[in-house]
Amino acid sequence: MPKTDMASGYNKLGNEVTAQKTDWREQIDLSTPHPLLKPKDPRYYNLLSPNQWPDPSYLPSFRSTYEAYISAMSTLSTEFTSLIAESLGLPCTAFDRFFDLDQQHKLKIVKYPDTGSIPSGNTALSQGVGPHKDSMLTSYLLQVAPHTGLQAQNLAGEWIDCPPKLGTFVVAIGQGLEALTHGVCKSTTHRVLSPQAGLGPRFSIPFFQGVSYDATFESVDIPLEVLNMRDERMKARGGRIDDVEFTFTKGKWGHLGEATLTNRVKSHPDVGERWYPDILSKIRAEQAAAEKAEALDSGSAVISAEEPVKGVKESAPGIRAH
């Protein structure tokens, strides 16, 4: 994948990063095919690209199988989000204006080796994929192997197992849908734990329903009674405990494609180093600032307001034991 600035192709084992840690997985990224971007197109159009298919002499039916699967899942996901719209008291076509006529959808074919394959002593490679939220509207995960490992985080911050069930998909809400619905549809924080040594690899095929990269961060008009239900639910729970930041914040980005490309570079720093060094530099600066703020916040926990520390003003806000 780092050989090209496109967002498709093979990603080797241990080459992707989530939550600033290396994922112990390898995968092939595919999508609804699009032509290469034109000179005046925005850079996030690199997310729209032709697929890089395996050699047909080795896998003769691979391309036709997955092209048919992407097409079928495109239809299913569009129908599913129309039902979400109706459940919110909206017309079934409420989200249609956020789709392109040739809307791109994405798919991964992922292999998670068991922990017995991790190099000896390298405990940093224990995650299949770290805690994260998907970018687009909805995701549909087909768990191929019988292994457990997929977990979703509920609003209380607890990690819940999502065991494989034959003939089913695990559906996750993406950040795009949360943004479009004023936070009524909360994006799903999830992760994958590597299979235990001796179980063999876990395989999964997630499909990601796309939305136009040119879309701005506007929202649909959610009925007031639905917004009130959202607020009452969160108040009753005392808020949401979430291990992953919501990044599709209005005002931070001009177009959804900018946010998506940034998230892509964050996950693939090798691609960023070669093709998007300015974006990667900004990401690393933000991560360093966040780590510094967290360290300062942790340090403040041992400082007592009743016992001023040399060099720290007694009136400084936030300098209290907690």
TAFEN-V121489 format. One record per pair of residues at least 12 apart in sequence whose ideal C-beta (glycine too) atoms are under 8 Angstrom apart, sorted by sequence separation. I is the first residue (numbers start at 1). J is the second residue. If there is no record, write none. Layout:
i=(I I)
j=(J J)
//
This chain:
i=(13 14 37 150 173 175 192 247 13 35 36 82 148 150 173 174 1 12 34 36 81 148 173 174 265 305 11 34 35 148 172 173 247 261 265 305 10 11 33 34 112 148 172 247 303 304 305 10 11 31 33 112 147 262 266 303 304 10 11 31 33 146 152 172 261 265 300 303 9 10 143 145 300 302 9 31 144 150 152 300 301 8 30 78 128 143 262 301 7 8 131 143 300 8 7 28 142 143 1 77 141 162 74 140 141 6 106 140 141 74 140 141 155 217 73 139 159 217 138 139 217 73 138 174 217 70 138 139 153 174 176 30 137 138 152 153 217 70 112 137 152 153 182 32 69 134 136 152 153 179 180 181 184 216 7 31 98 135 136 137 138 151 176 180 181 216 217 6 7 30 134 135 136 137 150 151 179 180 182 215 216 5 8 66 133 134 135 136 150 151 181 214 215 7 8 10 32 95 133 150 151 184 213 214 6 8 9 66 137 149 184 213 214 6 8 10 149 212 213 148 149 182 211 6 149 184 183 213 4 147 182 139 145 147 134 147 149 189 84 133 134 150 186 189 133 145 147 189 48 81 133 145 47 81 132 133 145 80 131 132 145 131 132 143 144 145 187 77 131 144 77 130 143 144 129 142 77 128 129 141 142 76 127 128 141 142 127 128 141 142 127 128 140 141 73 126 127 128 139 140 34 126 139 178 139 140 179 32 34 139 178 32 138 175 179 32 136 137 175 176 31 32 135 136 137 175 31 32 128 134 136 137 31 136 30 31 118 29 30 29 30 98 29 30 115 155 28 112 114 115 176 27 28 113 114 115 116 156 27 98 112 113 114 115 116 155 27 112 114 26 27 114 157 175 25 26 95 114 155 156 157 25 114 155 157 25 26 114 24 25 113 114 24 112 153 111 112 153 24 80 111 112 153 111 112 24 84 88 110 24 109 110 110 81 88 108 109 110 88 108 107 108 7 107 13 107 108 24 84 106 107 22 24 105 106 21 22 24 25 105 23 24 25 105 106 22 23 105 21 23 104 23 103 103 18 21 103 104 20 14 18 19 99 133 18 19 99 100 131 132 16 18 19 98 99 131 133 135 18 98 100 133 95 98 135 136 95 135 94 81 135 80 77 90 78 90 77 90 89 90 73 88 89 74 85 88 69 73 89 70 89 69 88 48 47 25 45 44 24 32 31 47 44 45 42 44 47 44 47 42 46 42 44 44 47 43 19 19 46 43 17 18 17 16 17 16 17 15 15 7 11 2 5 1 20 2 1 2 5 1 5 2 4 5 2 2)
j=(25 26 49 162 185 187 204 259 26 48 49 95 161 163 186 187 15 26 48 50 95 162 187 188 279 319 26 49 50 163 187 188 262 276 280 320 26 27 49 50 128 164 188 263 319 320 321 27 28 48 50 129 164 279 283 320 321 28 29 49 51 164 170 190 279 283 318 321 28 29 162 164 319 321 29 51 164 170 172 320 321 29 51 99 149 164 283 322 29 30 153 165 322 31 31 54 169 170 29 105 169 190 103 169 170 36 136 170 171 105 171 172 186 248 105 171 191 249 171 172 250 107 172 208 251 105 173 174 188 209 211 66 173 174 188 189 253 107 149 174 189 190 219 70 107 172 174 190 191 217 218 219 222 254 46 70 137 174 175 176 177 190 215 219 220 255 256 46 47 70 174 175 176 177 190 191 219 220 222 255 256 46 49 107 174 175 176 177 191 192 222 255 256 49 50 52 74 137 175 192 193 226 255 256 49 51 52 109 180 192 227 256 257 50 52 54 193 256 257 193 194 227 256 52 195 230 230 260 52 195 230 188 195 199 187 200 202 242 138 187 188 204 240 243 188 200 202 244 104 137 189 201 104 138 189 190 202 138 189 190 203 190 191 202 203 204 246 137 191 204 138 191 204 205 191 204 140 191 192 204 205 140 191 192 205 206 192 193 206 207 193 194 206 207 140 193 194 195 206 207 102 194 207 246 208 209 248 102 104 209 248 103 209 246 250 104 208 209 247 248 104 105 208 209 210 248 105 106 202 208 210 211 106 211 106 107 194 106 107 107 108 176 108 109 194 234 108 192 194 195 256 108 109 194 195 196 197 237 109 180 194 195 196 197 198 237 110 195 197 110 111 198 241 259 110 111 180 199 240 241 242 111 200 241 243 112 113 201 112 113 201 202 113 201 242 201 202 243 115 171 202 203 244 203 204 117 177 181 203 118 203 204 205 177 184 204 205 206 185 205 205 206 106 206 113 207 208 125 185 207 208 124 126 207 208 124 125 127 128 208 127 128 129 209 210 127 128 210 127 129 210 130 210 211 127 130 212 213 130 125 129 130 210 244 130 131 211 212 243 244 129 131 132 211 212 244 246 248 132 212 214 247 211 215 259 260 220 260 220 209 263 209 207 220 209 221 209 222 222 223 207 222 223 209 220 223 205 209 225 207 226 207 226 213 213 192 213 213 194 210 210 257 255 257 255 257 260 258 261 257 261 258 260 261 264 261 243 244 275 276 266 267 267 267 268 268 269 268 270 264 268 268 271 268 287 270 270 271 274 271 275 273 275 276 274 275)
//
